[in-house]
Structure formats: C-alpha cells, structure tokens
Amino acid sequence: MLPWLLAAICLADYAALGLADQARMLTSGFDLGIFDQAVRAYAHGQAPVTPLKGFGFDLLGDHFSPIIALLAPFYWIWPSADMLLLAQAVLFALAAVPLTRWAMREVGTWPAVIIGACYGASWGIAAAAGFDFHEVAFGVPLVAFSVTALGERRLTAAALWALPLLLVKEDMGLTTAVIGIMIAARGRRVLGLATVVAGVAGSLLEITVLIPMVSHRGYTYMSNVLPGASSASSAWGLGGLRTDALVLIHAAASLSNPVKLDTLVMLLAPTAFVALRSPLIWLAVPTLAWRFASDNPSYWGTGYQYSAVLMPIVAAAFIDGLARWRRSGRRASLIRSRIALGVALAVTALLLPSRPTFSVLYPGNWSRSPHVAAADRLLDMIPDEATVAATNRLAPQLTDRDTVTLLGTQLNLLRQNSWIIADTQGPPFPGTAAQLNQWLTMAQHQDGFHVVAEEDGILLLKRSI
C-alpha cells in the first residue's frame, strides 16, 4: 500500500503541474505540440506526421519512439494535449512503486519512505514534468522496473523490462546492453549476452536503417554526439565499437566543464554519494556519455527532460548501496546509512523549492492572466480542421483540432496555412521578436493575410486569397 500511496502523491503533483502549465499557456509547440500531433495521427491509424516540424514530416524519422502509439486508445477517449501530460504524470509516478517496494524489503519502511520521496521530488523528474511531454516518460518506469528486478536478482524480469526501451528512443538500446552485461555478471550469461546483442543491434538498426529510411536524410542527431560525423552511416562505418569508444573518450575528456561537473554532483549528492557503492550506477553511463560527448550545451546541464531516466537508476543504486551496508551488520555501517538518509532528505528538501513541481503550492500559479484569457478568445475564432501557423506557446492549444505549423520557420509552410495566430508578447521561438514581426509583415504584404482580430499583443490573421 505504501508504494502506491507515494505514487499517488507524485501523480497528483506532476499532473497538477502539467495541466496548470497547459491551462496558463506555458507549454510549447516544441515539444508538447509535436507529440500531440504524433499521438493524434496514431489515434487515426496514420503515421506520426507532425506538421510543426514540417508538412509531411514523420516523427519516426526524427527519433525512433513508436512506444508513444500506446497512448492512441486514450486519445480516442480524451483527444487533447492534456491527456499526454496526465499520461506522463502517471508514468513518472509509477516508477516510484517498484523502487519503494524494493527499498522496504532491503532497508526498512522509513528508509523506503525517504527514498521514495527523494525519487518523487528528484530534480530530473521535476525538470521533465515541468517541460511539456516527451517519450522518455515511458523509459522512466521501464528502467525502474528493470533495475529493481536486477537488484533483486530476478534476471529474466530485468531483461524483459529492459527490451521495450528499444521502442522509447534509439539511444536506449545502450542502456539495455548495460543491463545485459549486469545480467551476465550475475550468472545468466546466455540471457545477458542476448540482452546485450538485442540492445546494441537494436540501436544500430534504428540509427542506421529505420530512422534514415523514414527521414530520407540520415540520422541528423549524430553530429550532436560525434562532432564531425555528418550522418549515422559515416559514424558507424567502422562498427558500433568505434563509435562507442569515441563517445566515451570525448565525454571523459570534457568532464572538466563546470556545467557537466555540476550535473554529476547534482546526480549523486541527493544520495550522499552512496549510489557510487553500487554497480547499478553504471546504468547511467550510456545516457551521460552521449550527453557529455555532445557539442550541444543543452544536453550538459540539469534542465529539460534529459535526466529523467537517470533518476530511477540513481535511486536504485542508493537502495543497493544502503543494503550493502545493512547486510554487513556492522554498527558503523548502520550509522552511515542513517546519516546518508538524512543527507539525502536534506539535499532533496534544499533543492525542492527551486523545482517546477514545487510551484503548484503557490496560489498565483493556478490563476489565468488576462493575457491568457485574450488568447483564448482569439483561439476560439479559429475553426476546427483548419491549417494554422502559430507561435510556439499557442501551438499546443490547437494541435488537437487543427493542422498546426510553427510560425517563423519556413516560408513555404506559411503559404500553406489559412490562419495565423501570433503572440507578440510571448517568448519568441524560433528567432527573435524582430524576426516574428518581419514574418507577420510579410504575411500581410506578400501572402494575402489580413488581421481579423487583435488583443493584448495577440494577432489573428486570415488568408483572403
């Protein structure tokens, strides 16, 4: 009962955050709108085409995440981006169940409560819950169930929970492979080797065959991980081992970067660094390796959704590290365990007020501003099934009923729309406020759009020719 109670509390927090953000128009087309379009397409029995990334753009040619199709039946019941946010909250919260249950068996009830609460309030989950929806929502519970089974030496279950990670995202096969290595190290060599092969081969297949087959332009993210690699085929030309080695070398060489060091400290400090006592912490290496090897600074820090999948790994390593002390039976080890739990609770509590999940406690974060009310009025003027170019914050308000592209990307996209809605007061993306104004001027002077309504810096334009 206790694990489910903790999960229910987490669910309430994550869901409140996501739904409040959507209601206050703090979500974005990149990425909530993109995933809403993909799930909507799946719900209609179609390929996951996402006009926000371009008319005819198949999301499977961007990242290989077919697992989000599992949300299609729920979209039949509740066709809204809100459904994705609630589903993500459920999935993040679900991961607390196996972790807390295992902790209760290994280290006792109250330590399990602390560990479960620390997972639920962890910065990686908070950052992901506070930033739209992402496919990693499925990866978090899968990793939690797999790593828990691994810790409990239920090795077949560990493999079975790890294999679906191949459907979450193309890089997750490497995490599956590390799980396979640990299964083999625990005595199930055939099962472990099969899991390793499935993980590595699955990622290779997705990066070199499946994604390029859909996108017709190769795997465009390879250059983010391996500077100088123009495509997946060139990077993998001498085999996967060469690429893995380059990623690890590049990541290790760049660890002196203060942002990356901060991420490592933030990852381990909530466990009082006890997670380092467990071999389970090695499961974090693939994700950290590709992120730290990248030249994209967005991957290095503690923001966005990139660290969510690491949270159940760190929590499991913390449980295992404490359990090793407990099994030793030495009084000094038991004292260390209590100190570590106190540090974990203190660090988590110290970090909590700065995290998005804490913001639901502020009454002001539940109120809708006059600006949002004005946006609602203009959005209601756009008919269903229309083609609309929208600014980033307005896009996910329309993706469940219209064909939406992102205003300010490609000129040919603008000319294929019948409506434009732009919030000139919101954060500009992509580009600057000046560029947005240029797009709006061009739409009126060159593309036959005229202003239908304007309120509080929000413009609604309709194409007349």
C-alpha positions, 0 to 999 in steps of 0.5 A, spaced: 500 500 500 505 504 501 508 504 494 502 506 491 500 511 496 507 515 494 505 514 487 499 517 488 502 523 491 507 524 485 501 523 480 497 528 483 503 533 483 506 532 476 499 532 473 497 538 477 503 541 474 502 539 467 495 541 466 496 548 470 502 549 465 497 547 459 491 551 462 496 558 463 499 557 456 506 555 458 507 549 454 510 549 447 509 547 440 516 544 441 515 539 444 508 538 447 505 540 440 509 535 436 507 529 440 500 531 440 500 531 433 504 524 433 499 521 438 493 524 434 495 521 427 496 514 431 489 515 434 487 515 426 491 509 424 496 514 420 503 515 421 506 520 426 506 526 421 507 532 425 506 538 421 510 543 426 516 540 424 514 540 417 508 538 412 509 531 411 514 530 416 514 523 420 516 523 427 519 516 426 524 519 422 526 524 427 527 519 433 525 512 433 519 512 439 513 508 436 512 506 444 508 513 444 502 509 439 500 506 446 497 512 448 492 512 441 486 508 445 486 514 450 486 519 445 480 516 442 477 517 449 480 524 451 483 527 444 487 533 447 494 535 449 492 534 456 491 527 456 499 526 454 501 530 460 496 526 465 499 520 461 506 522 463 504 524 470 502 517 471 508 514 468 513 518 472 509 516 478 509 509 477 516 508 477 516 510 484 512 503 486 517 498 484 523 502 487 519 503 494 517 496 494 524 494 493 527 499 498 522 496 504 524 489 503 532 491 503 532 497 508 526 498 512 519 502 511 522 509 513 528 508 509 523 506 503 519 512 505 525 517 504 527 514 498 521 514 495 520 521 496 527 523 494 525 519 487 518 523 487 521 530 488 528 528 484 530 534 480 530 530 473 523 528 474 521 535 476 525 538 470 521 533 465 514 534 468 515 541 468 517 541 460 511 539 456 511 531 454 516 527 451 517 519 450 522 518 455 516 518 460 515 511 458 523 509 459 522 512 466 518 506 469 521 501 464 528 502 467 525 502 474 522 496 473 528 493 470 533 495 475 529 493 481 528 486 478 536 486 477 537 488 484 533 483 486 536 478 482 530 476 478 534 476 471 529 474 466 524 480 469 530 485 468 531 483 461 524 483 459 523 490 462 529 492 459 527 490 451 521 495 450 526 501 451 528 499 444 521 502 442 522 509 447 528 512 443 534 509 439 539 511 444 536 506 449 538 500 446 545 502 450 542 502 456 539 495 455 546 492 453 548 495 460 543 491 463 545 485 459 552 485 461 549 486 469 545 480 467 551 476 465 555 478 471 550 475 475 550 468 472 545 468 466 550 469 461 546 466 455 540 471 457 545 477 458 549 476 452 542 476 448 540 482 452 546 485 450 546 483 442 538 485 442 540 492 445 546 494 441 543 491 434 537 494 436 540 501 436 544 500 430 538 498 426 534 504 428 540 509 427 542 506 421 536 503 417 529 505 420 530 512 422 534 514 415 529 510 411 523 514 414 527 521 414 530 520 407 536 524 410 540 520 415 540 520 422 541 528 423 542 527 431 549 524 430 553 530 429 550 532 436 554 526 439 560 525 434 562 532 432 564 531 425 560 525 423 555 528 418 550 522 418 549 515 422 552 511 416 559 515 416 559 514 424 558 507 424 562 505 418 567 502 422 562 498 427 558 500 433 565 499 437 568 505 434 563 509 435 562 507 442 569 508 444 569 515 441 563 517 445 566 515 451 573 518 450 570 525 448 565 525 454 571 523 459 575 528 456 570 534 457 568 532 464 572 538 466 566 543 464 563 546 470 556 545 467 557 537 466 561 537 473 555 540 476 550 535 473 554 529 476 554 532 483 547 534 482 546 526 480 549 523 486 549 528 492 541 527 493 544 520 495 550 522 499 554 519 494 552 512 496 549 510 489 557 510 487 557 503 492 553 500 487 554 497 480 547 499 478 550 506 477 553 504 471 546 504 468 547 511 467 553 511 463 550 510 456 545 516 457 551 521 460 556 519 455 552 521 449 550 527 453 557 529 455 560 527 448 555 532 445 557 539 442 550 541 444 550 545 451 543 543 452 544 536 453 550 538 459 546 541 464 540 539 469 534 542 465 529 539 460 527 532 460 534 529 459 535 526 466 529 523 467 531 516 466 537 517 470 533 518 476 530 511 477 537 508 476 540 513 481 535 511 486 536 504 485 543 504 486 542 508 493 537 502 495 543 497 493 548 501 496 544 502 503 543 494 503 550 493 502 551 496 508 545 493 512 547 486 510 554 487 513 551 488 520 556 492 522 554 498 527 558 503 523 555 501 517 548 502 520 550 509 522 552 511 515 546 509 512 542 513 517 546 519 516 546 518 508 538 518 509 538 524 512 543 527 507 539 525 502 532 528 505 536 534 506 539 535 499 532 533 496 528 538 501 534 544 499 533 543 492 525 542 492 523 549 492 527 551 486 523 545 482 517 546 477 513 541 481 514 545 487 510 551 484 503 548 484 503 550 492 503 557 490 496 560 489 498 565 483 500 559 479 493 556 478 490 563 476 489 565 468 492 572 466 488 576 462 493 575 457 491 568 457 484 569 457 485 574 450 488 568 447 483 564 448 478 568 445 482 569 439 483 561 439 476 560 439 475 564 432 479 559 429 475 553 426 476 546 427 480 542 421 483 548 419 491 549 417 494 554 422 501 557 423 502 559 430 507 561 435 510 556 439 506 557 446 499 557 442 501 551 438 499 546 443 492 549 444 490 547 437 494 541 435 488 537 437 483 540 432 487 543 427 493 542 422 498 546 426 505 549 423 510 553 427 510 560 425 517 563 423 520 557 420 519 556 413 516 560 408 513 555 404 509 552 410 506 559 411 503 559 404 500 553 406 496 555 412 489 559 412 490 562 419 495 565 423 495 566 430 501 570 433 503 572 440 507 578 440 508 578 447 510 571 448 517 568 448 519 568 441 521 561 438 524 560 433 528 567 432 527 573 435 521 578 436 524 582 430 524 576 426 516 574 428 514 581 426 518 581 419 514 574 418 507 577 420 509 583 415 510 579 410 504 575 411 500 581 410 504 584 404 506 578 400 501 572 402 494 575 402 493 575 410 489 580 413 488 581 421 481 579 423 482 580 430 487 583 435 488 583 443 493 584 448 499 583 443 495 577 440 494 577 432 489 573 428 490 573 421 486 570 415 488 568 408 483 572 403 486 569 397 
